[in-house]
């Protein structure tokens, strides 16, 4: 298991908005979840570029951006409350299939 992250000055709204605006990853990066940020960026870019071949790829990419934004918001709330989160911790259960330890 990785290191625990503590950031009591985290702003959940800002983290969620940054994940939404910057391909689902900047909020994670600022929280300290760098591996999740990189995996999210790669997944979204692939879904938007190569995903056009199967037409539904961009839709899945947008859903992933929405999910990571909400996940960053929920994790930001935990951080703001003074709790610790793991490097790959997810607040949304189905993201555990994408971001594994």
Backbone as XML, in Angstrom:
<?xml version="1.0"?>
<chain id="A" units="angstrom">
  <residue number="1" name="UNK">
    <atom name="N" x="0.843" y="-1.179" z="0.000"/>
    <atom name="CA" x="0.000" y="0.000" z="0.000"/>
    <atom name="C" x="0.880" y="1.230" z="0.000"/>
  </residue>
  <residue number="2" name="UNK">
    <atom name="N" x="0.454" y="2.264" z="-0.726"/>
    <atom name="CA" x="1.242" y="3.478" z="-0.870"/>
    <atom name="C" x="1.109" y="4.412" z="0.311"/>
  </residue>
  <residue number="3" name="UNK">
    <atom name="N" x="1.698" y="5.559" z="0.148"/>
    <atom name="CA" x="1.659" y="6.572" z="1.197"/>
    <atom name="C" x="0.256" y="7.153" z="1.337"/>
  </residue>
  <residue number="4" name="UNK">
    <atom name="N" x="-0.007" y="7.669" z="2.520"/>
    <atom name="CA" x="-1.276" y="8.343" z="2.774"/>
    <atom name="C" x="-1.079" y="9.842" z="2.519"/>
  </residue>
  <residue number="5" name="UNK">
    <atom name="N" x="-2.085" y="10.456" z="1.935"/>
    <atom name="CA" x="-2.030" y="11.873" z="1.575"/>
    <atom name="C" x="-2.903" y="12.658" z="2.542"/>
  </residue>
  <residue number="6" name="UNK">
    <atom name="N" x="-2.363" y="13.762" z="3.048"/>
    <atom name="CA" x="-3.128" y="14.674" z="3.900"/>
    <atom name="C" x="-2.998" y="16.076" z="3.334"/>
  </residue>
  <residue number="7" name="UNK">
    <atom name="N" x="-4.117" y="16.730" z="3.087"/>
    <atom name="CA" x="-4.144" y="18.106" z="2.610"/>
    <atom name="C" x="-5.398" y="18.773" z="3.166"/>
  </residue>
  <residue number="8" name="UNK">
    <atom name="N" x="-5.342" y="19.243" z="4.416"/>
    <atom name="CA" x="-6.536" y="19.853" z="5.005"/>
    <atom name="C" x="-6.972" y="21.149" z="4.320"/>
  </residue>
  <residue number="9" name="UNK">
    <atom name="N" x="-6.091" y="21.731" z="3.498"/>
    <atom name="CA" x="-6.450" y="22.959" z="2.797"/>
    <atom name="C" x="-7.036" y="22.691" z="1.408"/>
  </residue>
  <residue number="10" name="UNK">
    <atom name="N" x="-7.375" y="21.429" z="1.118"/>
    <atom name="CA" x="-7.923" y="21.058" z="-0.186"/>
    <atom name="C" x="-9.279" y="21.718" z="-0.410"/>
  </residue>
  <residue number="11" name="UNK">
    <atom name="N" x="-9.523" y="22.140" z="-1.643"/>
    <atom name="CA" x="-10.797" y="22.728" z="-2.033"/>
    <atom name="C" x="-11.501" y="21.732" z="-2.956"/>
  </residue>
  <residue number="12" name="UNK">
    <atom name="N" x="-12.511" y="21.027" z="-2.457"/>
    <atom name="CA" x="-13.164" y="19.972" z="-3.250"/>
    <atom name="C" x="-13.752" y="20.488" z="-4.566"/>
  </residue>
  <residue number="13" name="UNK">
    <atom name="N" x="-14.331" y="21.668" z="-4.557"/>
    <atom name="CA" x="-14.939" y="22.208" z="-5.777"/>
    <atom name="C" x="-13.865" y="22.479" z="-6.826"/>
  </residue>
  <residue number="14" name="UNK">
    <atom name="N" x="-12.749" y="23.056" z="-6.404"/>
    <atom name="CA" x="-11.654" y="23.333" z="-7.328"/>
    <atom name="C" x="-11.072" y="22.036" z="-7.886"/>
  </residue>
  <residue number="15" name="UNK">
    <atom name="N" x="-10.875" y="21.041" z="-7.039"/>
    <atom name="CA" x="-10.318" y="19.765" z="-7.493"/>
    <atom name="C" x="-11.232" y="19.085" z="-8.514"/>
  </residue>
  <residue number="16" name="UNK">
    <atom name="N" x="-12.520" y="19.085" z="-8.244"/>
    <atom name="CA" x="-13.476" y="18.500" z="-9.186"/>
    <atom name="C" x="-13.527" y="19.269" z="-10.496"/>
  </residue>
  <residue number="17" name="UNK">
    <atom name="N" x="-13.510" y="20.608" z="-10.410"/>
    <atom name="CA" x="-13.553" y="21.431" z="-11.619"/>
    <atom name="C" x="-12.297" y="21.237" z="-12.468"/>
  </residue>
  <residue number="18" name="UNK">
    <atom name="N" x="-11.148" y="21.146" z="-11.816"/>
    <atom name="CA" x="-9.904" y="20.934" z="-12.564"/>
    <atom name="C" x="-9.881" y="19.569" z="-13.241"/>
  </residue>
  <residue number="19" name="UNK">
    <atom name="N" x="-10.427" y="18.563" z="-12.587"/>
    <atom name="CA" x="-10.520" y="17.252" z="-13.230"/>
    <atom name="C" x="-11.450" y="17.320" z="-14.439"/>
  </residue>
  <residue number="20" name="UNK">
    <atom name="N" x="-12.508" y="18.080" z="-14.344"/>
    <atom name="CA" x="-13.450" y="18.201" z="-15.453"/>
    <atom name="C" x="-12.827" y="18.964" z="-16.618"/>
  </residue>
  <residue number="21" name="UNK">
    <atom name="N" x="-12.136" y="20.040" z="-16.323"/>
    <atom name="CA" x="-11.612" y="20.907" z="-17.377"/>
    <atom name="C" x="-10.330" y="20.396" z="-18.020"/>
  </residue>
  <residue number="22" name="UNK">
    <atom name="N" x="-9.508" y="19.672" z="-17.277"/>
    <atom name="CA" x="-8.210" y="19.224" z="-17.795"/>
    <atom name="C" x="-8.199" y="17.701" z="-17.932"/>
  </residue>
  <residue number="23" name="UNK">
    <atom name="N" x="-9.080" y="17.159" z="-18.752"/>
    <atom name="CA" x="-9.104" y="15.746" z="-19.124"/>
    <atom name="C" x="-9.126" y="14.769" z="-17.959"/>
  </residue>
  <residue number="24" name="UNK">
    <atom name="N" x="-9.798" y="15.130" z="-16.893"/>
    <atom name="CA" x="-9.994" y="14.191" z="-15.796"/>
    <atom name="C" x="-8.777" y="13.888" z="-14.960"/>
  </residue>
  <residue number="25" name="UNK">
    <atom name="N" x="-7.800" y="14.797" z="-14.844"/>
    <atom name="CA" x="-6.608" y="14.434" z="-14.105"/>
    <atom name="C" x="-5.915" y="15.493" z="-13.270"/>
  </residue>
  <residue number="26" name="UNK">
    <atom name="N" x="-6.091" y="16.770" z="-13.560"/>
    <atom name="CA" x="-5.314" y="17.788" z="-12.845"/>
    <atom name="C" x="-5.659" y="17.835" z="-11.361"/>
  </residue>
  <residue number="27" name="UNK">
    <atom name="N" x="-6.913" y="17.623" z="-11.013"/>
    <atom name="CA" x="-7.300" y="17.584" z="-9.600"/>
    <atom name="C" x="-6.581" y="16.477" z="-8.855"/>
  </residue>
  <residue number="28" name="UNK">
    <atom name="N" x="-6.496" y="15.305" z="-9.483"/>
    <atom name="CA" x="-5.757" y="14.191" z="-8.884"/>
    <atom name="C" x="-4.292" y="14.560" z="-8.689"/>
  </residue>
  <residue number="29" name="UNK">
    <atom name="N" x="-3.714" y="15.183" z="-9.687"/>
    <atom name="CA" x="-2.301" y="15.556" z="-9.615"/>
    <atom name="C" x="-2.051" y="16.510" z="-8.449"/>
  </residue>
  <residue number="30" name="UNK">
    <atom name="N" x="-2.926" y="17.497" z="-8.277"/>
    <atom name="CA" x="-2.765" y="18.460" z="-7.183"/>
    <atom name="C" x="-3.001" y="17.830" z="-5.815"/>
  </residue>
  <residue number="31" name="UNK">
    <atom name="N" x="-3.818" y="16.787" z="-5.766"/>
    <atom name="CA" x="-4.050" y="16.069" z="-4.508"/>
    <atom name="C" x="-2.859" y="15.211" z="-4.119"/>
  </residue>
  <residue number="32" name="UNK">
    <atom name="N" x="-2.028" y="14.856" z="-5.089"/>
    <atom name="CA" x="-0.914" y="13.969" z="-4.825"/>
    <atom name="C" x="-1.119" y="12.580" z="-5.396"/>
  </residue>
  <residue number="33" name="UNK">
    <atom name="N" x="-2.206" y="12.373" z="-6.109"/>
    <atom name="CA" x="-2.487" y="11.080" z="-6.735"/>
    <atom name="C" x="-1.977" y="11.108" z="-8.182"/>
  </residue>
  <residue number="34" name="UNK">
    <atom name="N" x="-0.673" y="11.181" z="-8.317"/>
    <atom name="CA" x="-0.049" y="11.370" z="-9.629"/>
    <atom name="C" x="-0.281" y="10.203" z="-10.582"/>
  </residue>
  <residue number="35" name="UNK">
    <atom name="N" x="-0.221" y="8.979" z="-10.073"/>
    <atom name="CA" x="-0.439" y="7.807" z="-10.929"/>
    <atom name="C" x="-1.868" y="7.825" z="-11.494"/>
  </residue>
  <residue number="36" name="UNK">
    <atom name="N" x="-2.833" y="8.154" z="-10.664"/>
    <atom name="CA" x="-4.216" y="8.232" z="-11.122"/>
    <atom name="C" x="-4.380" y="9.323" z="-12.173"/>
  </residue>
  <residue number="37" name="UNK">
    <atom name="N" x="-3.695" y="10.445" z="-11.985"/>
    <atom name="CA" x="-3.781" y="11.542" z="-12.951"/>
    <atom name="C" x="-3.270" y="11.095" z="-14.315"/>
  </residue>
  <residue number="38" name="UNK">
    <atom name="N" x="-2.133" y="10.428" z="-14.338"/>
    <atom name="CA" x="-1.540" y="9.995" z="-15.603"/>
    <atom name="C" x="-2.421" y="8.949" z="-16.282"/>
  </residue>
  <residue number="39" name="UNK">
    <atom name="N" x="-2.903" y="7.973" z="-15.519"/>
    <atom name="CA" x="-3.767" y="6.936" z="-16.096"/>
    <atom name="C" x="-5.049" y="7.564" z="-16.643"/>
  </residue>
  <residue number="40" name="UNK">
    <atom name="N" x="-5.595" y="8.515" z="-15.926"/>
    <atom name="CA" x="-6.813" y="9.189" z="-16.367"/>
    <atom name="C" x="-6.573" y="9.957" z="-17.665"/>
  </residue>
  <residue number="41" name="UNK">
    <atom name="N" x="-5.482" y="10.710" z="-17.720"/>
    <atom name="CA" x="-5.166" y="11.460" z="-18.943"/>
    <atom name="C" x="-4.999" y="10.537" z="-20.140"/>
  </residue>
  <residue number="42" name="UNK">
    <atom name="N" x="-4.245" y="9.459" z="-19.949"/>
    <atom name="CA" x="-4.009" y="8.521" z="-21.051"/>
    <atom name="C" x="-5.327" y="7.894" z="-21.503"/>
  </residue>
  <residue number="43" name="UNK">
    <atom name="N" x="-6.154" y="7.465" z="-20.564"/>
    <atom name="CA" x="-7.433" y="6.826" z="-20.918"/>
    <atom name="C" x="-8.340" y="7.782" z="-21.682"/>
  </residue>
  <residue number="44" name="UNK">
    <atom name="N" x="-8.447" y="9.007" z="-21.212"/>
    <atom name="CA" x="-9.329" y="9.970" z="-21.881"/>
    <atom name="C" x="-8.797" y="10.322" z="-23.270"/>
  </residue>
  <residue number="45" name="UNK">
    <atom name="N" x="-7.506" y="10.546" z="-23.394"/>
    <atom name="CA" x="-6.933" y="10.881" z="-24.709"/>
    <atom name="C" x="-7.129" y="9.723" z="-25.685"/>
  </residue>
  <residue number="46" name="UNK">
    <atom name="N" x="-6.900" y="8.493" z="-25.232"/>
    <atom name="CA" x="-7.113" y="7.344" z="-26.115"/>
    <atom name="C" x="-8.577" y="7.208" z="-26.527"/>
  </residue>
  <residue number="47" name="UNK">
    <atom name="N" x="-9.475" y="7.417" z="-25.569"/>
    <atom name="CA" x="-10.901" y="7.305" z="-25.895"/>
    <atom name="C" x="-11.341" y="8.390" z="-26.874"/>
  </residue>
  <residue number="48" name="UNK">
    <atom name="N" x="-10.752" y="9.576" z="-26.771"/>
    <atom name="CA" x="-11.139" y="10.651" z="-27.684"/>
    <atom name="C" x="-10.453" y="10.559" z="-29.037"/>
  </residue>
  <residue number="49" name="UNK">
    <atom name="N" x="-9.284" y="9.940" z="-29.121"/>
    <atom name="CA" x="-8.595" y="9.852" z="-30.408"/>
    <atom name="C" x="-8.909" y="8.537" z="-31.107"/>
  </residue>
  <residue number="50" name="UNK">
    <atom name="N" x="-8.485" y="7.449" z="-30.535"/>
    <atom name="CA" x="-8.713" y="6.143" z="-31.144"/>
    <atom name="C" x="-10.182" y="5.738" z="-31.020"/>
  </residue>
  <residue number="51" name="UNK">
    <atom name="N" x="-10.849" y="6.241" z="-29.994"/>
    <atom name="CA" x="-12.240" y="5.877" z="-29.743"/>
    <atom name="C" x="-13.205" y="6.260" z="-30.846"/>
  </residue>
  <residue number="52" name="UNK">
    <atom name="N" x="-12.805" y="7.196" z="-31.711"/>
    <atom name="CA" x="-13.694" y="7.583" z="-32.820"/>
    <atom name="C" x="-13.933" y="6.411" z="-33.765"/>
  </residue>
  <residue number="53" name="UNK">
    <atom name="N" x="-13.037" y="5.451" z="-33.753"/>
    <atom name="CA" x="-13.210" y="4.301" z="-34.634"/>
    <atom name="C" x="-14.438" y="3.472" z="-34.261"/>
  </residue>
  <residue number="54" name="UNK">
    <atom name="N" x="-14.780" y="3.459" z="-32.984"/>
    <atom name="CA" x="-15.962" y="2.686" z="-32.581"/>
    <atom name="C" x="-17.120" y="3.604" z="-32.188"/>
  </residue>
  <residue number="55" name="UNK">
    <atom name="N" x="-17.034" y="4.863" z="-32.485"/>
    <atom name="CA" x="-18.062" y="5.890" z="-32.331"/>
    <atom name="C" x="-18.443" y="6.169" z="-30.875"/>
  </residue>
  <residue number="56" name="UNK">
    <atom name="N" x="-18.512" y="5.171" z="-30.031"/>
    <atom name="CA" x="-18.924" y="5.377" z="-28.649"/>
    <atom name="C" x="-17.765" y="5.804" z="-27.742"/>
  </residue>
  <residue number="57" name="UNK">
    <atom name="N" x="-16.531" y="5.728" z="-28.229"/>
    <atom name="CA" x="-15.352" y="6.072" z="-27.442"/>
    <atom name="C" x="-15.405" y="7.457" z="-26.808"/>
  </residue>
  <residue number="58" name="UNK">
    <atom name="N" x="-15.729" y="8.514" z="-27.584"/>
    <atom name="CA" x="-15.797" y="9.846" z="-26.978"/>
    <atom name="C" x="-16.864" y="9.952" z="-25.889"/>
  </residue>
  <residue number="59" name="UNK">
    <atom name="N" x="-17.976" y="9.254" z="-26.050"/>
    <atom name="CA" x="-19.009" y="9.253" z="-25.011"/>
    <atom name="C" x="-18.469" y="8.635" z="-23.724"/>
  </residue>
  <residue number="60" name="UNK">
    <atom name="N" x="-17.772" y="7.506" z="-23.867"/>
    <atom name="CA" x="-17.183" y="6.847" z="-22.694"/>
    <atom name="C" x="-16.121" y="7.753" z="-22.072"/>
  </residue>
  <residue number="61" name="UNK">
    <atom name="N" x="-15.348" y="8.447" z="-22.918"/>
    <atom name="CA" x="-14.355" y="9.392" z="-22.407"/>
    <atom name="C" x="-14.993" y="10.504" z="-21.598"/>
  </residue>
  <residue number="62" name="UNK">
    <atom name="N" x="-16.124" y="11.027" z="-22.064"/>
    <atom name="CA" x="-16.822" y="12.086" z="-21.337"/>
    <atom name="C" x="-17.378" y="11.559" z="-20.018"/>
  </residue>
  <residue number="63" name="UNK">
    <atom name="N" x="-17.906" y="10.360" z="-20.024"/>
    <atom name="CA" x="-18.415" y="9.747" z="-18.788"/>
    <atom name="C" x="-17.267" y="9.561" z="-17.799"/>
  </residue>
  <residue number="64" name="UNK">
    <atom name="N" x="-16.098" y="9.160" z="-18.299"/>
    <atom name="CA" x="-14.926" y="9.001" z="-17.435"/>
    <atom name="C" x="-14.512" y="10.349" z="-16.836"/>
  </residue>
  <residue number="65" name="UNK">
    <atom name="N" x="-14.566" y="11.409" z="-17.631"/>
    <atom name="CA" x="-14.246" y="12.741" z="-17.112"/>
    <atom name="C" x="-15.231" y="13.136" z="-16.013"/>
  </residue>
  <residue number="66" name="UNK">
    <atom name="N" x="-16.505" y="12.896" z="-16.228"/>
    <atom name="CA" x="-17.508" y="13.210" z="-15.198"/>
    <atom name="C" x="-17.264" y="12.404" z="-13.930"/>
  </residue>
  <residue number="67" name="UNK">
    <atom name="N" x="-16.973" y="11.116" z="-14.088"/>
    <atom name="CA" x="-16.746" y="10.249" z="-12.926"/>
    <atom name="C" x="-15.504" y="10.676" z="-12.152"/>
  </residue>
  <residue number="68" name="UNK">
    <atom name="N" x="-14.410" y="10.988" z="-12.852"/>
    <atom name="CA" x="-13.189" y="11.396" z="-12.151"/>
    <atom name="C" x="-13.361" y="12.760" z="-11.494"/>
  </residue>
  <residue number="69" name="UNK">
    <atom name="N" x="-14.186" y="13.611" z="-12.091"/>
    <atom name="CA" x="-14.449" y="14.921" z="-11.478"/>
    <atom name="C" x="-15.198" y="14.751" z="-10.156"/>
  </residue>
  <residue number="70" name="UNK">
    <atom name="N" x="-16.219" y="13.916" z="-10.172"/>
    <atom name="CA" x="-16.981" y="13.674" z="-8.949"/>
    <atom name="C" x="-16.119" y="12.957" z="-7.908"/>
  </residue>
  <residue number="71" name="UNK">
    <atom name="N" x="-15.296" y="12.027" z="-8.368"/>
    <atom name="CA" x="-14.382" y="11.314" z="-7.472"/>
    <atom name="C" x="-13.415" y="12.294" z="-6.808"/>
  </residue>
  <residue number="72" name="UNK">
    <atom name="N" x="-12.847" y="13.211" z="-7.585"/>
    <atom name="CA" x="-11.925" y="14.205" z="-7.027"/>
    <atom name="C" x="-12.644" y="15.100" z="-6.020"/>
  </residue>
  <residue number="73" name="UNK">
    <atom name="N" x="-13.892" y="15.449" z="-6.307"/>
    <atom name="CA" x="-14.679" y="16.265" z="-5.382"/>
    <atom name="C" x="-14.882" y="15.526" z="-4.051"/>
  </residue>
  <residue number="74" name="UNK">
    <atom name="N" x="-15.277" y="14.257" z="-4.126"/>
    <atom name="CA" x="-15.512" y="13.487" z="-2.903"/>
    <atom name="C" x="-14.220" y="13.280" z="-2.106"/>
  </residue>
  <residue number="75" name="UNK">
    <atom name="N" x="-13.124" y="13.001" z="-2.804"/>
    <atom name="CA" x="-11.842" y="12.834" z="-2.112"/>
    <atom name="C" x="-11.384" y="14.167" z="-1.520"/>
  </residue>
  <residue number="76" name="UNK">
    <atom name="N" x="-11.639" y="15.259" z="-2.230"/>
    <atom name="CA" x="-11.319" y="16.584" z="-1.708"/>
    <atom name="C" x="-12.080" y="16.888" z="-0.435"/>
  </residue>
  <residue number="77" name="UNK">
    <atom name="N" x="-13.327" y="16.433" z="-0.350"/>
    <atom name="CA" x="-14.108" y="16.618" z="0.871"/>
    <atom name="C" x="-13.475" y="15.864" z="2.034"/>
  </residue>
  <residue number="78" name="UNK">
    <atom name="N" x="-13.005" y="14.642" z="1.766"/>
    <atom name="CA" x="-12.334" y="13.867" z="2.815"/>
    <atom name="C" x="-11.072" y="14.586" z="3.289"/>
  </residue>
  <residue number="79" name="UNK">
    <atom name="N" x="-10.288" y="15.087" z="2.341"/>
    <atom name="CA" x="-9.063" y="15.797" z="2.702"/>
    <atom name="C" x="-9.369" y="17.055" z="3.501"/>
  </residue>
  <residue number="80" name="UNK">
    <atom name="N" x="-10.383" y="17.789" z="3.064"/>
    <atom name="CA" x="-10.758" y="19.029" z="3.750"/>
    <atom name="C" x="-11.234" y="18.752" z="5.172"/>
  </residue>
  <residue number="81" name="UNK">
    <atom name="N" x="-11.829" y="17.590" z="5.387"/>
    <atom name="CA" x="-12.302" y="17.214" z="6.721"/>
    <atom name="C" x="-11.165" y="16.735" z="7.623"/>
  </residue>
  <residue number="82" name="UNK">
    <atom name="N" x="-9.935" y="16.700" z="7.080"/>
    <atom name="CA" x="-8.787" y="16.296" z="7.880"/>
    <atom name="C" x="-8.461" y="14.825" z="7.808"/>
  </residue>
  <residue number="83" name="UNK">
    <atom name="N" x="-9.157" y="14.079" z="6.961"/>
    <atom name="CA" x="-8.888" y="12.653" z="6.806"/>
    <atom name="C" x="-7.748" y="12.441" z="5.810"/>
  </residue>
  <residue number="84" name="UNK">
    <atom name="N" x="-7.175" y="11.267" z="5.829"/>
    <atom name="CA" x="-6.118" y="10.897" z="4.891"/>
    <atom name="C" x="-6.713" y="10.036" z="3.787"/>
  </residue>
  <residue number="85" name="UNK">
    <atom name="N" x="-6.109" y="10.112" z="2.607"/>
    <atom name="CA" x="-6.507" y="9.237" z="1.503"/>
    <atom name="C" x="-5.259" y="8.539" z="0.970"/>
  </residue>
  <residue number="86" name="UNK">
    <atom name="N" x="-5.450" y="7.394" z="0.355"/>
    <atom name="CA" x="-4.347" y="6.652" z="-0.243"/>
    <atom name="C" x="-3.991" y="7.190" z="-1.611"/>
  </residue>
  <residue number="87" name="UNK">
    <atom name="N" x="-2.820" y="6.819" z="-2.103"/>
    <atom name="CA" x="-2.366" y="7.289" z="-3.416"/>
    <atom name="C" x="-3.311" y="6.878" z="-4.538"/>
  </residue>
  <residue number="88" name="UNK">
    <atom name="N" x="-3.939" y="5.733" z="-4.420"/>
    <atom name="CA" x="-4.854" y="5.247" z="-5.448"/>
    <atom name="C" x="-6.274" y="5.066" z="-4.935"/>
  </residue>
  <residue number="89" name="UNK">
    <atom name="N" x="-6.607" y="5.709" z="-3.844"/>
    <atom name="CA" x="-7.944" y="5.562" z="-3.270"/>
    <atom name="C" x="-8.986" y="6.204" z="-4.178"/>
  </residue>
  <residue number="90" name="UNK">
    <atom name="N" x="-10.146" y="5.567" z="-4.244"/>
    <atom name="CA" x="-11.262" y="6.080" z="-5.030"/>
    <atom name="C" x="-12.477" y="6.230" z="-4.134"/>
  </residue>
  <residue number="91" name="UNK">
    <atom name="N" x="-13.240" y="7.273" z="-4.375"/>
    <atom name="CA" x="-14.485" y="7.460" z="-3.643"/>
    <atom name="C" x="-15.636" y="6.792" z="-4.386"/>
  </residue>
  <residue number="92" name="UNK">
    <atom name="N" x="-15.454" y="6.531" z="-5.663"/>
    <atom name="CA" x="-16.463" y="5.870" z="-6.486"/>
    <atom name="C" x="-15.969" y="4.453" z="-6.763"/>
  </residue>
  <residue number="93" name="UNK">
    <atom name="N" x="-16.761" y="3.480" z="-6.393"/>
    <atom name="CA" x="-16.338" y="2.075" z="-6.409"/>
    <atom name="C" x="-15.907" y="1.574" z="-7.782"/>
  </residue>
  <residue number="94" name="UNK">
    <atom name="N" x="-16.636" y="1.893" z="-8.862"/>
    <atom name="CA" x="-16.282" y="1.309" z="-10.150"/>
    <atom name="C" x="-14.942" y="1.815" z="-10.686"/>
  </residue>
  <residue number="95" name="UNK">
    <atom name="N" x="-14.427" y="2.920" z="-10.162"/>
    <atom name="CA" x="-13.114" y="3.397" z="-10.578"/>
    <atom name="C" x="-11.994" y="2.489" z="-10.077"/>
  </residue>
  <residue number="96" name="UNK">
    <atom name="N" x="-12.290" y="1.631" z="-9.102"/>
    <atom name="CA" x="-11.283" y="0.676" z="-8.634"/>
    <atom name="C" x="-10.874" y="-0.297" z="-9.733"/>
  </residue>
  <residue number="97" name="UNK">
    <atom name="N" x="-11.719" y="-0.489" z="-10.746"/>
    <atom name="CA" x="-11.380" y="-1.364" z="-11.851"/>
    <atom name="C" x="-10.364" y="-0.703" z="-12.784"/>
  </residue>
  <residue number="98" name="UNK">
    <atom name="N" x="-10.312" y="0.618" z="-12.782"/>
    <atom name="CA" x="-9.378" y="1.363" z="-13.647"/>
    <atom name="C" x="-8.097" y="1.664" z="-12.901"/>
  </residue>
  <residue number="99" name="UNK">
    <atom name="N" x="-8.223" y="2.171" z="-11.679"/>
    <atom name="CA" x="-7.073" y="2.608" z="-10.899"/>
    <atom name="C" x="-6.780" y="1.573" z="-9.821"/>
  </residue>
  <residue number="100" name="UNK">
    <atom name="N" x="-5.953" y="0.596" z="-10.146"/>
    <atom name="CA" x="-5.634" y="-0.476" z="-9.217"/>
    <atom name="C" x="-4.297" y="-0.191" z="-8.543"/>
  </residue>
  <residue number="101" name="UNK">
    <atom name="N" x="-4.106" y="-0.780" z="-7.353"/>
    <atom name="CA" x="-2.809" y="-0.680" z="-6.678"/>
    <atom name="C" x="-1.804" y="-1.586" z="-7.331"/>
  </residue>
</chain>
